[in-house]
Amino acid sequence: AAIAWAFYAQPVYRASVQVMPVSEDASTGPLASLMNQVGGLAALVGFGSASSGAQKVRALALLRSRRVLQSFIVEKNLMPDLFPDAWDANAGAWRAGIEPPTIEDGYVRFIDSVLGVEEDKQTGLVVVTIDWHDPVQAAELANALIGEVNRQMRTRAIDDSQKSIAYLNDQL
């Protein structure tokens, strides 16, 4: 049985990405002099208060976020690959007589059988793994997912900074 399974089983390849969240030090950088001038007001509105631990928690939350992963699945058109038994590749549509899976089904399948996120408490590294049937696509998906999380984190940081600067300008 094991030999038969070995011949007929589809191989699964694993792509791993090790990520280290960027440490943000509020005592250096271009905003340090502004923060020193306004003192406690900067801390009140959030400048310099985001530690690397908080950044890591945000990044991990985004990696597992339903909204981020569902948009990633749609953007990369992963539903047919997540549900190959329900997809008719020749017709380019879901098989007749089978209820097409929802994006929620795709999210659950992606979290359960494709995505792995592990945090090493000693080193601070986060290892993101993608298990996929194609080794090249597994690497591309892993890198694209990390890129998407980085983009979202950058966008949120810019928005927070703009809000903080607007608040400080109002106070000045």
N, C-alpha and C positions, 0 to 999 in steps of 0.2 A: 504494500500500500504506500509506503514511504517513497519507494522508487517511482511508482506511478504518479504520485503527487509531485515529486521533483520535476518530472517531465512536463506535466500539464499546468503547474502553478505559474502564474505570472510573476516575474521577479519584481521586487520592490527595492528601489534605490533610496538612500538617505543622503540628503544634503544638510550639512550643519554649518551654522554661522555663529561664531562667538562674538558677543557684543559687550563692550564696556561703556556704561553711561559716562558722559563727559562730566567731570567735576567742575562745578561753578564756584569760583572763589570771589566773594564780593569785595575783597580788599585790593584787588588788582583790576586793571582794565580801564577802558575809557570813561566809564561812569563812576569810577571810584571817587574822583574829586567832587563831582556833583553830589554824590551821596554823602560825602563828608561835610559838605556845605549845608545841606538841608537836614542832616542828622537823623533824628528819630522819625521825621516825617517820611523819609524814604522807606524806612523799615515798616512804617504803618501801611503804606500802599503796596508793599510787596517787593521792592527792590532789594536784592541780596538775600531774600528769605528762602529761596528755593534751593535746598541742599541737593547734593547728588543723590541722596537717598530718596528724596521726593521725586526727583527726575526719573529714577529707576522705577519707582512705583507707578508713575504716570506712563512710562514706556511699556511696562508689563501689562498695565490695564489696557493700553491701546492694542497691544499684540493679541489680546484675548477679546477685544471689544467686538460685540455683535455687529455694530454699524460699520466698523473698519473692515472686518472680515467679509461681511456680506457684500460691500462695495468692491472689495478685492476679488471675490469670486465672480461677480458680474463683469468687472473690468477685464479679467483674464479669461473669461468664458470657460470656467472650470466645471460648470454643471454637467455637461456631457461626460467629462472624465470622472467626475465623482459618482455618477450613476450610469456606468456603461451598459448595464443590463436593460435599462429603460430607454436608452438612446439608440436610434437607428441611424448609423453613420451614413449609409447609402442615401437615405431620404433626407438626412439633415434635420430630423425632427424626432420628437418623442414617439415611441412605439404606440400604435393604436391599441386600445383596450387597457392601457396602463395609465393610471393617473400620473401626470407629470409631477416630479418632485418640486417642492417650493424652495425658495431661497433659504427659508428657515431649515428645511431638510438638508440643504447644502452646507449651511453653517454647522449644523450638528455633525454631519459626516466629516467636514474639514477638521473640526476640533477633535473629534474622536479618533480618526484614523490617519490624518495627514500631518497636522501641526503638533509639534512638541515644544514646550517652553520650560526650561529648567534653569534655576538660579543656583549658582555655587556661592554659598554664604561666606566661605573663607576668602575667595579671590574677588568676589563681586561680579564675576563674569556671568552673563546670561547666554545660554546656548539655545538657539532656535533651530529646530530640525524640521525638515519637510520630507516625508516619505512619499515617493511618487514612482510611477511605472517607467519613467524616462529619466535617466541620470542628468542629462543636459537641462531638461525642463525643471527638474527638482532644484538644481542650482539657481536657475533663473527665477523661479518662484520664491526661493528663500531670500535671494538678494532683493527682489522686487518688494517683498513684504517688509523687509528692514528699511528699504528706501521709502516706502509709504509711511511707516511709523516715524521715520526721521522727518519727513515732510510735514506730517501732522504736528509733531512736537515743535518744529521750527515755526510753523504758522501760529500755533498757540502762544509761543514765547513772544513773537512779534506783536500779536494782538494785546497780550498782557502788558508788554513794554509801552505800547502806544497809549493804552489806557492809563498807565501809571504816569507817563510824561504829561498827558493831558490834565490829569489831576494835579500834578505838581505845578504846571503852568497856571491852572486856575487858582491855586493857593498863592503863587507868587503875585 
